[in-house]
Amino acid sequence: MSELDTIHLALAALAGAIALNLKLSFRLLGLLKQHGLDGARADALPLGAPVPAVRGRPLVGKGAWREAPPAGRPTVLLFLSSRCAKCRAKLAEIAALAPLAARAGVELRLVSSEPGWRLRRWLAGSGLDDITLRVGAKPYRRLNPLLASPAYLFVDEHGALQAGGLVGDDDWLSFAAQMRELDADAAA
């Protein structure tokens, strides 16, 4: 085989790889469009829109089904994943904010579709297992269509979305500062 034949063979293989890459890319784009994830942001809810209530079971105990967000209470819905290193790093911060939020009348609810055994093992010792609600995959996706984590939704007492983003962004930091400030004022 001559050097020219080798070059032609390499070019043919390269053209085949490019064609396969394009085919797979267009297939992925089609799947994203099919699931409504082809826009700039796939947020299902604009600010001010009602957040759909989903039903789930508490992680601990044999409690009755609960709704998230609960009707009539301002709520922070949290989306964490046991497989997310950033989520693990946020557990202590969230655990410290949970009692402050409760004293301020804000419901903090960690919502997950992960298996209970995995969540119990992951949350062991954090104190967050008692605010965790397990929901099915479809209800979880209604609340968190991007499957983002560590993420949150701030829901007002009327069930409307007030803010959403990643734990640690400006809105989250403002919320955390307000909770600490209210706690300091109550202690004074």
Sequence and secondary structure as in RCSB ss.txt:
>XXXX:A:sequence
MSELDTIHLALAALAGAIALNLKLSFRLLGLLKQHGLDGARADALPLGAPVPAVRGRPLVGKGAWREAPPAGRPT
VLLFLSSRCAKCRAKLAEIAALAPLAARAGVELRLVSSEPGWRLRRWLAGSGLDDITLRVGAKPYRRLNPLLASP
AYLFVDEHGALQAGGLVGDDDWLSFAAQMRELDADAAA
>XXXX:A:secstr
  HHHHHHHHHHHHHHHHHHHHHHHHHHHHHHHHTT  SS   SS TTSB   EEEEESSTT   EEES TTS E
EEEE  TT HHHHHHHHHHHHHHHHHHHTT EEEEEE S HHHHHHHHTTTS GGGEEE  HHHHHHH TT  SS
EEEEE TTSBEEEEEETTSHHHHHHHHHHHHHHHHHH 
